[in-house]
Amino acid sequence: MTNHLRGRPPGSSLGAACRVVAVAAGIVAMPGCRDTGPSGETGEPFRVGAAIEVGAAPHGIRFSADGDTAYVALSGDGQIAVVDLAAGTVVARWEAGDAPLDLVRVGDGWLVSRFRDSTLIKLDPHGAVVPGAVWSVGSGPSLFSPGEVRGETWITTEFADRLWVVDTESGVPVLSHATGARPYPADVMWDGSHAFVPNLDAGTVSVVDLLNMETDATVEVCPGPPGGALTPDQVTYVVACGGSDELVFVNTASFAVTGRVPGLGPRPFSVVVPGDGRFALVNNAGGSTVSVVDLESGAVVQTLEVGEQPIVVRAHPDGERVFVANEISGTLVELIPAARETAGDVAPASGEAAAGVPDAPLVPNEVVVLGMIHGGHNTSEAFSLEVVRDLVRGIAPDYWLTEIPPNRWGRAWAEYQATGSVEEPRVRRFPEYMDALFPLTSELDFQVIPTAGWTEPMSDFRAAYLDAYSRDPARAASWAEYQAAAAASAEALAAGAGDDPRWIHTDAYDEAYDIRMQVYARLFDADLGPGGWDAINASHWANIERALDRHRGEGARFLLTYGAGHKGPFLRELRRRDDIVLMEVAPFLDRLEGR
């Protein structure tokens, strides 16, 4: 895509045929349909690499920080096998008691789950059991969650129907919450807001709000779900169905089932979604295979022979490879993306010609940042919704990056297409989207990319925390400091030009807003976690940056719309990039006034 698109007639399409893709995976095509990722035939996306004999009944797998070493829990041997992945050999064995199923880093050592005696034990950095470091967590502790968030990880107890929160510095299980019948390993969203727990006997997924320690939903999914994984964009939870040999997709905002993929191997057991999220890999524990599912097309595209009874599958830290523990074969098997270079291949250096063809020049993208006043657009004359619509027409974006969470956009767009209205509550609250973005989709040709890091549990937790803080006598002085900063910020903002978009789009406006938010961040961010000012801006920016990186060098125009208070932090990040042209808003306002 190049800048010649700026001259396209209103309503022209770059390809109407691509407006419906992968609804089963919770991915909904948007106007223009230019962000659907790789397309066409995939061939065979993975190949089988090394198979390493590790010992009896391997289960959980962890990796060293550099990815060179794997640590494998051998439930049949009562040991942890330390595997040199380059050499393909076991270089050490640590004694770990009866039926160790998994391990996770804690402090400078390891925490190991022991299935039969219902305990977690701690090992030192060299694999020796730490005396007295044993915690009973209920019957059948199984596998830890694949990641950790803010110093916490999670483990389910299969026969006690609990999800435990574990402190990853001390290794101590600190809190637990009820699940459905016979829970299997959970996956947790990037911000620690939700855990998704498959309940094998109940045929459900428990969605646990970890910030407020409540069950948000119990989703009926399928017979015998033993495992699942979140997609990297956190839009979808993909759950394996051991009783029906299928995958089921659950939206992470509505908790609705959005699709199914049948035809997996016998007793699919767990799921991993590596890399950019194009493929899900599912180990079929009733046989000897791993199914590769294309999440874009919603189809099984490959079946790999890996060994008898593949029981655990984990992604490598490089984000590309996947390793499978085969319980009966006693092996650890490597799965490698087919496109990954093989040993001895030498890739051309960045900027070098490949196969004698010079690299095409990259054309910088243009970025326009509009600070929104949300409900204020309904009453403002200077920055009305009509002004917003006219500004967007003048900017003529190719991509519109919005303050809409990715997991809520699919429902909103589907509702608008079906009825011409939107009921999705988070999207509905923004007038600039309800009365500008959606109507303009029939007039202009742009693609919406939702980028907000907001979650409802985060918002609820933040509101409750600030309310309690404001009423706590022990914190009266700090609360007064924050109120004074808020008043000073309001005074500085009022000294400008109110809701005039020219004033809003100045550095002085950002500095005035920062008076309040810098104090807010200093006082509250450590306790608010993902809802803190710096943390929420970082999560928004991570999504924005991914979109910019994905479309680097297209010569396209991006419109970024968030609440005006977020504009300053985003502009600071954008000014660090050398692959974009940051455009001022004032010239677009000049054109409106000069019409």
C-alpha positions, 0 to 999 in steps of 0.5 A: 500500500502506498500513498496513491491510495489517498486519491481513492474515491470515497467508499472505494474498496481494496477488496470486498471479498476479504471482509469475512475471515476466521469468524470461528477464531473470534477474528472479524474482518474490518473495513478495508481488510488489510490486517488479516496477516499471512494468507494463502496456502500454508504448506506444512508450517512445522517440522519435527526436530530433535527427539531427546530421551529424558526418562519415565513419564515426562510432563512439565517443561521449563527453560533457562532464561537463555533458552539453552537448557530445558528442565523436565519433570519426570513423574515416573522417575521422581526427578527433574531432568536437566537437558542441554538442548544443543547437545540433545542430552540429559546433563543432570537429574535432580531428585524431586519426590513422588510424581513431580508434574511441573516446575517454575522459577521462584527466586533463585530456585525452583518450585515443583508440584508433586501430584501424589502427595498434594504438595509444592516443594522448593529446590535450590538453584542446584536442584537440592530440596530446601528443608522445610519448604513444603506447602500442602495445596490440596489433592492433585496439584498439576501444571503451573500456568505458562507465564507469570505476572507481577511476581505471581504464577498460578497452579490448579489442584485437580481433585480439590477444585482450586486455583492457587496464586503463588508468589514467585519470589518466595514460592509460597502459595498465598491465596486460592479460589474455587473452580469447577469440577476437576480443573486443569492448568489455567492460562492467565491474561497478560495483565493478570486480570483473568484466569481461564481454567478448563474444568475436565469433569464439568465440561466448562471453563471458569473465568476468574477475575484475579484482581477482585477474586471473583468468578466472572463466568462459567462457560459451557464448552465441550466434553472433557476440556483438559487444557487451553491457551490464550492467543497472543492478542488476548482476544481468544481463549482456545480450549482443547476438548478431550471428549470431542476431539475439537477446539473451542474458541471463547472470547475473552471479553464476552466469554461467549463461545465464538467457534469450533474446529473439529477433526483433531487427533484422539483426546486433544489435551493442551494448547500452545499458540506460539509466535505471532498467533497464526497457529495453535499446536495441540497434543493428542494424548490418546495417540502419538500426534500433534495437530497444527490448527490455522487459527485464521482459516479455522482448520487443521492443516498438519498432523505431526508424529511426535511419540506415544502419548504426548502429554504436555506442550510448551513454547520455547522462549525464542517464540518460535519452537515448541517442545512436546513431552511424550509420557509413554515414549519418555522423550522430549521432541522439538517442533520447528517452524518450517520457515526457520533457518536450518543449521548452516543457513546464513541469512543476508544481513539487514538491507542486503539484496536477497537472491540478487534482488535489491530490497524495495525502499521503505516509505515512512508511515504518517501518524496523526494523533487526535486527543479525544474529549469523549462525552465532551464532544456531545456538548462542545461547539469547538470540538463537536462530533461534526468537527471530529468527522470533518477532521477524519475526512481531512486526515483520510487515514488508511488505519485507525488505531482506536481506544477499543480493546481488541477483544471487544471490537469483534462484537461491536463490528458484527452488531453494527454490520447486522443492525446499524447500531452497537450495544457492546458497552465499552465501545458504546460509551465513546461518542467519537466511535458511535457517531464518527467511526462507524458512520464513516466506514461507509464513506471512507476506506480505512481499517480499524485496529483496536489497541486499548489495554483496558479490562473491566476487572482492572477498572473495577479494582482501580475504582474500589482502590481509589474509593478506599484510599480517599476515605482512609484516615491514614492516607489523608495527607497523600490524598490531599496531595493528589487533590491539590495536584488535580486542582493545579492541573485543572487550573493550568488546563483552564488557563488555555482555551478550554475544549478548543482542539487547537489548545488540546493539541499542544505540548502545553496541554500535555504538560498541564495534564501531567501535573495531576497524573505524575502525582497519581502515578507516584502515589497509586501505581504500585498498588494499582498494578495494570490499572496504574497510569504508567502501566495502562499507557504502556499496555496501550502503547504495546498494542499501538507499537505492534500495529505500527511495526506490522505495517512498517514502511507501507507509506500509509497514514495512521490515525490514533484516537485516545482520550486527550490525557493519553496523548502526551505519553504516546507522542513521547514514544512516537517521537523516538521512532525513525520510521514514521512522520509525525503530523501536526493537527493544526494544518487539518484544522486550518483546512476546516476553517478555510473551507 
